[in-house]
Amino acid sequence: QVQLVESGGGLVQAGGSLRLSCAASGRTFSGYAMGWFRQAPGKERELVAAIWWSSGTSYHADSVKGRFAISRDNAKKMVYLQMNSLKPEDTAVYYCAVRLPTDQPLRAKTAPADYNYWGQGTQVTVSS
């Protein structure tokens, strides 16, 4: 049983930084993709960034490119999202998710339905 536990959310002023962490357990993740999604009130859940567990190749949405960076630590089974230059519009619940192995590239599978396991989410609030 795959389990994902997020941490690191909180309240930060605009321009500040946060690092989200996701602890993954339950199986080996070789060949899997790990993603960070976010959902703001009244909006659909959207993919922010994703990474291949094995290679470390990553994808970032245009809205966060240059400000956010996804990374993973295979030995610790951790996935991170470093968020810099935060803006009020980054306020959302952030979710860690796992996608089962496929031959589709990261940018081709960005919908929540493309991911198979989810964490409980962590709130990020950016004040202006």
C-alpha positions as CSV (number, residue, x, y, z in Angstrom):
1,Q,0.0,0.0,0.0
2,V,1.5,3.3,-1.1
3,Q,1.5,6.0,1.5
4,L,2.4,9.7,0.9
5,V,2.7,12.2,3.7
6,E,3.3,15.9,3.0
7,S,4.8,18.4,5.3
8,G,6.3,21.9,5.2
9,G,3.3,24.0,4.4
10,G,2.5,27.2,6.3
11,L,2.0,31.0,6.1
12,V,4.6,33.1,4.3
13,Q,4.8,36.6,3.0
14,A,5.0,37.3,-0.7
15,G,8.5,37.0,-2.0
16,G,9.3,34.4,0.6
17,S,10.2,30.7,0.3
18,L,9.0,27.3,1.6
19,R,10.1,23.8,1.0
20,L,7.5,21.1,0.9
21,S,8.4,17.5,1.6
22,C,6.7,14.3,0.7
23,A,7.6,11.0,2.5
24,A,6.8,8.0,0.3
25,S,6.4,4.4,1.5
26,G,4.9,1.1,0.7
27,R,6.9,0.0,-2.3
28,T,9.9,0.8,-4.4
29,F,9.3,3.6,-6.8
30,S,11.7,2.8,-9.6
31,G,10.0,3.8,-12.9
32,Y,7.3,5.8,-11.2
33,A,6.6,9.5,-11.6
34,M,6.1,11.7,-8.6
35,G,4.1,14.9,-8.8
36,W,3.2,18.0,-6.8
37,F,-0.3,19.3,-7.5
38,R,-2.1,22.3,-6.0
39,Q,-5.7,23.3,-5.6
40,A,-6.9,26.7,-4.7
41,P,-10.4,27.4,-3.5
42,G,-12.9,27.3,-6.3
43,K,-10.3,26.1,-8.8
44,E,-9.4,22.8,-10.3
45,R,-6.4,20.8,-9.1
46,E,-3.4,21.4,-11.3
47,L,0.0,19.8,-11.7
48,V,2.8,22.1,-10.5
49,A,5.8,19.9,-11.1
50,A,6.7,16.2,-11.6
51,I,9.8,14.1,-11.6
52,W,10.8,10.6,-12.7
53,W,11.9,8.7,-9.6
54,S,14.7,6.8,-11.4
55,S,16.3,9.4,-13.7
56,G,15.4,12.7,-11.9
57,T,14.2,14.2,-15.1
58,S,11.6,16.8,-14.2
59,Y,8.8,18.9,-15.5
60,H,7.5,22.3,-14.2
61,A,4.4,24.1,-15.1
62,D,4.9,27.5,-16.8
63,S,3.3,29.3,-13.9
64,V,6.1,28.2,-11.5
65,K,9.0,27.7,-13.9
66,G,12.1,29.5,-12.5
67,R,10.6,29.8,-9.0
68,F,9.8,26.3,-8.0
69,A,12.0,23.2,-8.2
70,I,11.1,19.6,-7.6
71,S,13.7,17.1,-6.4
72,R,13.9,13.6,-4.9
73,D,16.1,11.7,-2.6
74,N,15.9,8.0,-3.6
75,A,17.6,6.7,-0.5
76,K,15.2,8.5,1.9
77,K,12.2,8.0,-0.4
78,M,11.5,11.7,-0.2
79,V,10.2,14.2,-2.8
80,Y,10.7,17.9,-2.3
81,L,9.2,21.1,-3.8
82,Q,11.4,24.1,-3.2
83,M,9.2,27.2,-3.7
84,N,10.9,30.6,-4.0
85,S,9.6,34.1,-4.8
86,L,6.1,33.1,-3.6
87,K,3.1,35.0,-4.8
88,P,-0.4,35.3,-3.3
89,E,-1.7,33.3,-6.2
90,D,0.4,30.4,-5.1
91,T,-1.9,30.0,-2.1
92,A,-3.4,26.5,-2.3
93,V,-3.5,23.1,-0.8
94,Y,-0.5,21.2,-2.2
95,Y,-0.6,17.5,-2.8
96,C,2.0,14.9,-3.4
97,A,1.0,12.2,-5.9
98,V,2.4,9.1,-7.5
99,R,1.9,7.9,-11.1
100,L,2.4,4.2,-12.0
101,P,5.0,3.5,-14.7
102,T,4.1,4.3,-18.2
103,D,6.0,5.2,-21.4
104,Q,4.3,8.6,-21.5
105,P,6.5,11.7,-20.8
106,L,5.8,13.8,-17.7
107,R,4.3,16.7,-19.7
108,A,1.9,14.4,-21.5
109,K,0.2,13.3,-18.3
110,T,-0.7,16.3,-16.2
111,A,-4.3,15.6,-15.1
112,P,-5.1,14.5,-11.6
113,A,-6.7,11.4,-13.1
114,D,-3.3,10.4,-14.5
115,Y,-2.0,9.9,-11.0
116,N,-2.8,6.9,-8.8
117,Y,-1.9,7.6,-5.2
118,W,-2.3,10.8,-3.2
119,G,-1.2,12.4,0.0
120,Q,-3.6,14.3,2.3
121,G,-2.3,17.7,1.3
122,T,-0.6,20.6,3.0
123,Q,-1.8,24.2,3.1
124,V,0.4,27.0,1.7
125,T,-0.8,30.5,2.3
126,V,1.1,33.5,0.8
127,S,0.1,36.9,2.2
128,S,0.5,40.1,0.2
